[in-house]
Each structure stands twice: as structure tokens, then as C-alpha cells.
């Protein structure tokens, strides 16, 4: 009985804390997961900077609602000299209203 009472008191706090989580933080987590699982599997990922979450204004692509820029480093092992080479990338991620990544564009910084 006590556990039900304690749970009923804590449940609103847990739900409210989850709802109030920062959209930028959530977008950053989505971006990090996307990089680690889809773009650079098995490579060493080091975040450098996460840009501002901005609403996407172009009307020609209505499913995209948000955009965020992210700079990070990837260490890749070269086959010829067995050294780890660090490359800096800057990606622009495009997300829908639920922060699911729809598209990513990049260019090599270093």
C-alpha cells in the first residue's frame, strides 16, 4: 500500500520532468545517436559543438520542421600507416516535428 502511495506521488513529478526537457537537448541526443548508428559505425566520435535548434522556414519541404548544426570529430584508422587520423566534420541535420532526423548534409572542415 505504501509503495502505491509513493508511486502515485512520484509519478506526476517524473512525467513533468520528462515533458519539460529541453528540445535542444533532445535534438542533440537524436543527432548523436544518428551519427553513431548510421553515419560512422565503429568510429570514435567526439562532439565539438552543437548549434542552435532553429525552425525550418522553407515551404518546398513541409515535413521538415527543425534544423540544427553540429560539429564533431571522427577518428579513423588509416590502413597504410596504422595511425588514428582525426577529421572534423560539420553536419546540418533536418528533423520533423517529433525530432526524427530526415536528412543530413555535410562538408569536411579539416
C-alpha positions as CSV (number, residue, x, y, z in Angstrom):
1,X,0.0,0.0,0.0
2,X,2.8,2.4,0.8
3,X,4.6,1.7,-2.4
4,X,1.4,2.6,-4.4
5,X,1.1,5.8,-2.4
6,X,4.7,6.7,-3.0
7,X,4.5,5.9,-6.7
8,X,1.3,7.9,-7.1
9,X,3.1,10.9,-5.6
10,X,6.3,10.5,-7.7
11,X,4.6,9.7,-11.0
12,X,3.5,13.3,-11.7
13,X,7.0,14.6,-11.0
14,X,8.6,12.1,-13.3
15,X,6.2,12.9,-16.1
16,X,6.5,16.6,-15.7
17,X,10.3,16.4,-15.7
18,X,10.3,14.4,-18.9
19,X,7.9,16.9,-20.6
20,X,10.0,19.9,-19.6
21,X,13.2,18.5,-21.0
22,X,14.9,20.9,-23.4
23,X,14.1,20.4,-27.1
24,X,17.7,21.2,-27.9
25,X,19.0,18.6,-25.6
26,X,16.6,16.0,-27.1
27,X,17.7,17.0,-30.6
28,X,21.3,16.7,-29.6
29,X,20.7,13.1,-28.3
30,X,19.0,12.3,-31.6
31,X,21.9,13.7,-33.6
32,X,24.4,11.8,-31.5
33,X,22.6,8.5,-31.9
34,X,22.2,9.1,-35.7
35,X,25.9,9.7,-36.1
36,X,26.9,6.7,-34.0
37,X,24.5,4.2,-35.5
38,X,24.0,5.3,-39.1
39,X,26.8,7.5,-40.3
40,X,30.0,6.4,-38.6
41,X,29.5,2.9,-37.2
42,X,32.5,1.7,-35.2
43,X,34.4,5.0,-35.3
44,X,35.4,7.1,-32.4
45,X,33.0,10.1,-32.1
46,X,33.9,13.3,-30.2
47,X,31.4,16.2,-30.2
48,X,32.8,19.6,-30.6
49,X,29.8,21.9,-30.8
50,X,26.1,21.7,-31.1
51,X,24.4,24.6,-32.8
52,X,21.1,26.3,-32.1
53,X,17.9,24.5,-32.8
54,X,16.1,26.6,-35.5
55,X,12.7,26.3,-37.1
56,X,12.9,25.4,-40.8
57,X,11.3,28.1,-42.9
58,X,11.3,26.8,-46.5
59,X,7.8,25.8,-47.8
60,X,9.0,23.5,-50.5
61,X,9.7,20.7,-48.0
62,X,6.8,20.8,-45.5
63,X,7.8,17.7,-43.5
64,X,11.0,19.3,-42.2
65,X,10.2,21.4,-39.1
66,X,13.7,21.9,-37.4
67,X,17.3,22.2,-38.3
68,X,20.4,22.1,-36.2
69,X,24.2,22.3,-37.0
70,X,26.6,20.0,-35.3
71,X,30.5,19.9,-35.5
72,X,32.3,16.8,-34.4
73,X,35.5,14.8,-34.8
74,X,35.8,11.2,-36.0
75,X,39.0,9.2,-35.5
76,X,39.6,6.9,-38.5
77,X,42.4,4.4,-38.6
78,X,44.4,4.5,-41.9
79,X,45.2,1.2,-43.3
80,X,48.7,2.1,-44.6
81,X,50.4,3.5,-41.5
82,X,48.2,2.2,-38.7
83,X,47.6,5.7,-37.2
84,X,44.4,7.2,-36.0
85,X,43.6,10.3,-38.0
86,X,41.1,12.8,-36.6
87,X,38.8,14.5,-39.1
88,X,36.5,17.4,-38.2
89,X,33.0,17.4,-39.8
90,X,30.2,19.9,-39.8
91,X,26.7,18.5,-40.4
92,X,23.4,20.2,-40.9
93,X,20.6,17.9,-39.7
94,X,17.0,18.4,-40.8
95,X,14.2,17.0,-38.5
96,X,10.5,16.6,-38.4
97,X,8.2,17.9,-35.6
98,X,8.9,14.8,-33.5
99,X,12.7,15.4,-33.8
100,X,13.2,12.4,-36.1
101,X,16.2,13.1,-38.4
102,X,15.0,13.1,-42.1
103,X,18.1,14.4,-43.8
104,X,21.8,15.3,-43.1
105,X,24.1,17.4,-45.2
106,X,27.8,17.8,-44.6
107,X,31.1,19.2,-45.6
108,X,34.6,18.3,-44.4
109,X,36.0,21.1,-42.2
110,X,39.6,19.9,-41.8
